[in-house]
Amino acid sequence: MHDIRAIRDNPAAFDAALARRGVSSLSSELLALDEARRAKILAAETAQADQNKAAKAIGAAKAKGDDAEFERLRAEVADKKSEVAAMQAEAKELDTQLTEMLAGIPNLPYDDIPDGEDEADNVELHRWGTPKTFDFKPKEHYELSGVIPGMDFETAAKLSGARFVVLRGAVARIHRALAQFMLNTHVDENGLTEMNTPVLVREEAMYGTGQLPKFGEDSYLMREGLWLIPTSEVTLTNTVAGEILDEAALPRRMTSHTLCFRSEAGSAGKDTSGMLRQHQFEKVEMVSITRPEESDDEQKRMLRCAEGILEKLGIPYRTIVLCTGDMGFGARRTFDIEAWLPGQDTYREISSVSTCGDFQARRMNARFRPEAGGKPEFVHTLNGSGLAVGRCLIAVLENGQQEDGSVTLPEVLAPYLGGKLTLSAVGELV
């Protein structure tokens, strides 16, 4: 959510920042609506004052026995009361229109974000690891003989339709091991607090992090009015909704492993093979709540937390910064980490780490009380994948594949797999 006061102070800067995101100038329309709203509020307050003044005079007229003046003033108060109510209703309607308009405008990019229209204009920052050279043509994850018994798309389609998968046996265990490894690393080494949150949330929570009202088609609405979360960014971030935190409690760093649900609206025909793009998937999410002056450093910290998972797994990756045309609705800056997938001979996104500034905090009314005193201030919110579990499974399987269809697994998973680090060509852990 944007601060209308900041738009009033510098409408040209607001429009210039929106233009970088491909959005036409909106300040004139917003400020006209704001001016009409404020004028109606002032008129209602003036009429309320006149009503109060007339109400006081009624008593004086009655005390004097002036029945004519008493009746005139009583009629005037009744008229003013109706006039005030109408003005207040109009002011409320204008306020609703302004709020709804502000809620549909994307966040403003930081000055250091590269301009661009789409992913082709993203900028690579660095790479880690060297993609392995195979002496055979590497396969995609779902083609490996050791994976096929444990990755069942046919049964999933029978149960739920397209873009679902049933994992079984060794593959299911490796998937679970990856999630446990990520959580333990974030808790034990990165200092995040583990959370276990619901996957069904109220509409207000989806609104707070920016999924609603504009992107409702991307998520699933249940009959009871609850929404299935697209990521636990929604639940973790909204734990501070409506709160005024003590400054000493910041930063608040959280992580959670949850099921996630996305309708994948607009992705028809994309990544239809394998489990790269699913309606239901699992993710280990990271969320930080910080003071404004700490959010840039916190984003770098979170990025290193996510990159560190891939480094421990030995998965080559590259880190990019998204251009203005490719960033998410609520982000001011986003770093994407792309893991190397030899089966596709390319890098694919496995994590996004975003800072939202006070954009989500304003929607949630999440603030902190400065230790030095003064009015509460809005916190800054950040979120990042640490990592997408299914996509990490794909990267582990494809990078560890052997010519016979077996897979050599990363050493760091040994404690979670009973010391067995090979998925055999027939789909067993050995």
C-alpha positions in Angstrom: 0.0 0.0 0.0 1.3 3.5 -0.9 1.3 6.5 1.5 -1.0 9.1 -0.1 0.9 11.8 1.9 4.1 10.8 0.0 2.3 11.1 -3.3 1.0 14.5 -2.3 4.6 15.6 -1.4 6.2 14.4 -4.7 3.7 13.3 -7.4 6.3 13.5 -10.1 8.6 11.1 -8.4 5.7 8.7 -7.8 4.7 8.7 -11.5 8.3 8.4 -12.6 8.8 5.3 -10.4 5.6 3.7 -11.7 6.6 4.4 -15.3 9.7 2.2 -14.6 7.2 -0.6 -13.9 5.3 0.1 -17.1 2.4 1.7 -15.2 0.9 5.0 -16.5 0.8 8.1 -14.4 -1.7 7.9 -11.6 -0.9 10.7 -9.3 -3.4 13.2 -10.8 -6.3 10.8 -10.4 -5.2 9.7 -6.9 -4.8 13.3 -5.7 -8.1 14.4 -7.2 -9.8 11.6 -5.3 -7.9 12.5 -2.2 -8.8 16.2 -2.5 -12.5 15.4 -2.9 -12.3 13.0 0.1 -10.7 15.6 2.3 -13.1 18.3 1.2 -16.1 16.1 2.1 -14.6 15.3 5.5 -14.1 19.1 6.1 -17.6 19.9 5.0 -19.0 17.1 7.3 -16.9 18.4 10.2 -18.2 22.0 9.6 -21.8 20.8 9.4 -21.3 18.8 12.6 -20.0 21.9 14.4 -23.1 23.8 13.2 -25.3 21.0 14.4 -23.7 21.0 17.8 -24.0 24.8 18.0 -27.8 24.6 17.2 -28.3 21.8 19.7 -26.8 23.9 22.5 -29.1 26.8 21.5 -32.2 24.6 21.7 -31.8 24.4 25.5 -31.5 28.2 25.8 -34.7 28.8 23.7 -36.6 26.3 25.8 -35.4 28.0 29.0 -36.7 31.3 27.7 -40.0 29.8 26.7 -39.5 30.8 23.1 -41.4 28.0 21.5 -41.0 29.3 17.9 -37.2 29.5 18.2 -37.2 26.1 19.9 -39.1 24.5 17.0 -36.9 26.3 14.4 -33.7 25.1 16.0 -35.0 21.6 16.5 -35.8 21.4 12.8 -32.4 22.8 11.9 -30.6 20.2 14.1 -32.6 17.4 12.4 -31.6 18.8 8.9 -28.0 19.2 9.9 -28.0 15.6 11.3 -29.2 14.3 8.0 -26.7 16.5 6.1 -23.8 15.3 8.3 -24.7 11.7 7.8 -24.9 12.1 4.1 -21.5 13.8 3.9 -19.9 11.2 6.2 -21.3 8.5 3.9 -19.9 10.3 0.8 -16.5 10.8 2.5 -16.4 7.1 3.5 -17.2 6.1 -0.1 -14.4 8.3 -1.5 -12.0 6.9 1.1 -13.0 3.4 0.0 -12.4 4.3 -3.6 -9.0 5.8 -2.8 -7.9 2.8 -0.7 -9.0 0.3 -3.4 -7.1 2.3 -6.0 -4.0 2.4 -3.9 -4.3 -1.3 -3.2 -4.1 -2.1 -6.9 -0.9 -0.2 -7.6 2.4 -2.2 -7.5 5.3 -1.3 -5.2 7.9 1.2 -6.4 11.3 -0.1 -7.4 14.4 1.0 -5.7 16.7 3.2 -7.7 19.3 0.5 -8.1 16.9 -1.9 -9.9 17.7 -2.3 -13.7 15.0 -1.1 -16.0 13.5 -3.7 -18.3 10.3 -5.4 -19.6 10.7 -9.0 -18.8 13.1 -11.8 -17.7 15.3 -11.2 -20.7 16.4 -7.9 -19.0 17.3 -9.3 -15.7 21.0 -8.9 -14.7 23.2 -11.7 -13.5 25.2 -10.8 -10.4 27.4 -13.9 -9.9 27.7 -17.6 -10.2 28.8 -20.4 -7.9 30.0 -23.9 -8.9 30.8 -25.3 -12.2 28.2 -27.4 -14.0 29.3 -31.0 -14.2 30.4 -32.4 -17.6 28.8 -35.7 -18.3 30.2 -38.3 -20.6 26.6 -39.1 -21.6 23.5 -37.0 -22.5 22.0 -36.1 -19.1 18.3 -36.7 -18.7 15.6 -34.7 -17.0 14.6 -35.8 -13.5 11.4 -37.7 -14.5 13.3 -39.7 -17.2 15.8 -41.3 -14.8 15.2 -45.0 -14.2 15.9 -44.7 -10.5 13.3 -41.9 -10.2 10.5 -43.3 -12.3 9.3 -45.8 -9.6 9.0 -43.0 -7.0 7.5 -40.2 -9.1 4.0 -41.1 -10.2 2.1 -38.6 -12.3 -0.5 -41.0 -13.6 -1.9 -41.8 -10.1 -1.8 -38.1 -9.2 -3.8 -37.3 -12.3 -6.3 -39.9 -11.4 -6.6 -38.4 -7.9 -6.4 -34.7 -8.7 -5.8 -33.9 -12.4 -2.9 -32.3 -14.1 0.1 -30.7 -12.4 0.1 -33.0 -9.4 2.5 -35.8 -8.4 2.6 -38.7 -6.0 6.0 -39.3 -4.5 6.7 -42.7 -3.0 9.5 -44.8 -1.5 13.0 -43.5 -1.8 12.1 -40.4 -3.8 9.6 -39.3 -1.2 12.2 -39.8 1.5 14.8 -37.7 -0.3 12.2 -35.0 -0.7 11.5 -35.1 3.0 15.2 -35.1 3.8 15.7 -32.0 1.8 13.0 -30.1 3.7 14.4 -31.3 7.1 18.0 -30.3 6.0 16.8 -26.8 5.0 14.9 -26.2 8.2 17.7 -27.5 10.4 20.2 -25.3 8.6 18.1 -22.2 8.9 17.4 -22.8 12.6 20.8 -24.1 13.8 23.1 -22.0 11.6 21.1 -19.0 10.3 19.3 -18.1 13.5 15.7 -18.3 12.2 12.9 -19.3 14.4 11.0 -22.3 13.1 7.2 -21.8 12.8 4.4 -24.2 11.9 1.5 -22.2 10.4 -1.9 -22.9 8.9 -2.2 -23.3 5.1 -5.8 -21.9 5.2 -6.0 -18.1 5.9 -8.6 -15.3 6.0 -9.0 -12.9 3.2 -7.3 -10.2 5.3 -4.1 -12.1 5.4 -4.0 -12.5 1.6 -4.7 -8.8 1.3 -2.0 -7.9 3.8 0.8 -9.5 1.7 -0.6 -8.3 -1.6 -2.1 -11.5 -3.1 -5.6 -9.8 -3.0 -7.5 -8.1 -4.4 -5.5 -8.1 -7.7 -4.2 -11.7 -7.9 -7.0 -13.8 -6.6 -7.1 -16.0 -9.7 -3.6 -17.2 -8.9 -4.8 -18.9 -5.6 -7.6 -21.2 -4.4 -10.6 -19.9 -2.5 -12.4 -22.5 -0.3 -16.2 -22.5 0.2 -15.8 -21.3 3.7 -14.2 -18.1 2.5 -10.7 -19.2 3.5 -7.8 -19.2 1.0 -5.1 -21.8 0.5 -1.7 -20.1 0.9 0.5 -19.7 -2.2 3.5 -19.6 0.2 4.0 -19.3 3.9 5.1 -15.7 3.3 1.4 -15.0 3.8 1.2 -16.6 7.3 4.6 -15.7 8.6 4.4 -12.0 7.6 0.9 -11.6 8.9 1.9 -12.8 12.4 2.7 -9.1 13.0 -0.5 -7.7 11.4 -2.1 -5.0 13.5 0.8 -5.2 16.0 3.1 -2.5 17.5 6.3 -4.2 18.2 9.1 -3.1 20.5 12.1 -2.0 18.5 14.3 -4.3 20.6 12.3 -7.3 19.3 13.6 -6.5 15.7 14.6 -8.1 13.5 12.2 -11.0 13.8 13.4 -13.9 11.6 11.2 -16.8 10.9 11.1 -19.9 8.7 8.5 -22.5 8.0 8.0 -25.6 5.9 4.5 -25.8 4.4 2.4 -27.1 1.6 1.8 -24.3 -1.0 -1.0 -24.0 -3.5 -1.1 -22.0 -6.8 -3.5 -22.2 -9.6 -0.8 -21.4 -12.1 -3.2 -19.2 -14.0 -1.6 -18.1 -17.2 0.9 -20.9 -17.3 -0.9 -23.2 -19.7 1.6 -25.2 -21.7 4.6 -24.2 -19.6 6.7 -26.9 -17.9 4.0 -29.6 -18.3 6.5 -32.4 -18.0 7.9 -33.5 -14.6 7.3 -31.7 -11.3 8.8 -28.3 -12.0 5.5 -26.4 -12.0 2.8 -27.9 -9.8 -0.5 -26.8 -8.3 0.6 -28.2 -4.9 4.2 -28.1 -3.7 6.3 -27.7 -0.6 8.6 -24.8 0.3 10.8 -23.8 3.2 10.1 -20.0 3.5 12.1 -17.3 5.2 10.5 -14.1 6.4 12.1 -11.2 8.2 10.5 -8.2 9.9 13.0 -5.3 10.4 13.5 -1.7 11.1 13.6 0.4 7.8 17.3 1.1 8.0 18.2 -2.6 8.4 16.2 -4.0 5.5 18.8 -3.7 2.7 21.4 -5.6 4.8 18.7 -8.1 5.8 17.9 -8.9 2.2 21.6 -9.7 1.6 21.7 -11.9 4.6 18.6 -13.8 3.5 20.1 -14.2 0.1 23.2 -15.8 1.6 21.0 -18.1 3.7 19.4 -19.4 0.5 22.6 -19.6 -1.5 24.2 -21.5 1.3 21.7 -24.3 1.1 22.6 -24.9 -2.6 26.3 -24.7 -1.8 26.0 -27.3 0.9 24.2 -29.5 -1.6 26.8 -28.9 -4.2 24.3 -27.5 -6.8 25.8 -24.9 -9.2 23.7 -21.8 -9.3 23.6 -18.2 -10.5 22.1 -15.2 -8.7 20.3 -12.4 -10.7 18.6 -9.2 -9.8 15.2 -8.8 -11.4 14.5 -5.9 -13.7 11.5 -3.5 -13.1 9.3 -5.4 -15.5 9.9 -8.9 -13.9 9.5 -8.1 -10.2 6.5 -9.2 -8.2 3.7 -6.9 -7.3 4.8 -6.2 -3.7 8.6 -6.1 -4.2 11.0 -3.2 -4.3 14.0 -5.4 -5.1 14.2 -9.1 -5.8 17.1 -11.4 -6.2 16.4 -14.7 -7.9 18.6 -17.8 -7.4 18.6 -20.2 -10.4 19.9 -23.7 -9.9 21.6 -25.6 -12.8 19.5 -28.4 -14.3 21.7 -30.5 -16.6 18.6 -32.3 -18.0 17.4 -29.0 -19.4 20.9 -27.6 -19.9 19.9 -24.4 -18.3 19.5 -22.5 -15.0 16.0 -22.5 -13.4 14.6 -20.4 -10.6 14.7 -22.1 -7.2 14.5 -19.1 -4.9 13.3 -15.5 -4.9 14.4 -13.1 -2.1 12.5 -9.9 -2.0 12.3 -6.7 0.1 9.0 -5.0 0.2 9.9 -1.9 2.2 6.8 -0.7 4.2 4.4 -1.7 1.4 3.0 -4.8 3.1 3.3 -3.2 6.6 0.9 -0.4 5.6 -1.6 -3.0 4.3 -1.3 -4.9 7.6 -0.8 -1.9 9.9 2.3 -3.5 11.3 4.5 -1.0 13.2 7.2 -0.8 15.8 7.7 1.6 18.7 11.2 3.4 18.5 13.2 3.0 21.7 14.1 6.7 21.5 10.5 7.6 21.7 8.2 9.2 19.1 5.3 7.8 17.0 5.2 4.2 16.0 6.8 3.6 12.5 6.0 1.0 9.9 8.3 -2.0 9.9 9.9 -3.3 6.7 9.1 -6.9 5.5 11.2 -9.3 3.5 10.6 -12.8 2.2 12.5 -15.5 0.4 12.5 -19.2 -0.5 14.9 -21.2 1.4 14.3 -23.2 -0.8 11.5 -24.6 -3.0 11.7 -28.3 -1.9 10.4 -29.9 -5.1 12.7 -27.9 -7.4 15.6 -28.6 -5.1 14.8 -32.3 -5.4 14.9 -31.9 -9.2 18.3 -30.2 -9.0 19.7 -32.9 -6.7 18.5 -35.7 -8.9 19.6 -34.2 -12.2 23.1 -33.1 -11.0 23.7 -36.4 -9.2 22.6 -38.7 -12.1 24.7 -41.5 -13.4 24.6 -43.1 -16.8 22.8 -46.2 -15.5 19.9 -44.0 -14.2 21.0 -44.1 -10.6 21.7 -40.9 -8.6 24.5 -40.0 -6.2 23.1 -37.9 -3.4 24.8 -35.0 -1.5 26.8 -35.9 1.6 24.9 -33.4 3.8 21.7 -35.6 3.4 23.4 -38.6 5.0 22.0 -38.0 8.5 18.4 -37.8 7.1 18.7 -40.9 4.9 20.2 -43.4 7.3 23.7 -42.9 5.7 22.5 -44.1 2.3 23.6 -41.8 -0.4 22.7 -43.6 -3.6 19.3 -43.9 -5.3 19.8 -47.1 -7.3 18.8 -47.5 -10.9 15.7 -49.4 -9.7 14.6 -46.7 -7.2 16.0 -48.0 -3.9 18.2 -46.2 -1.3 21.5 -48.0 -0.9 
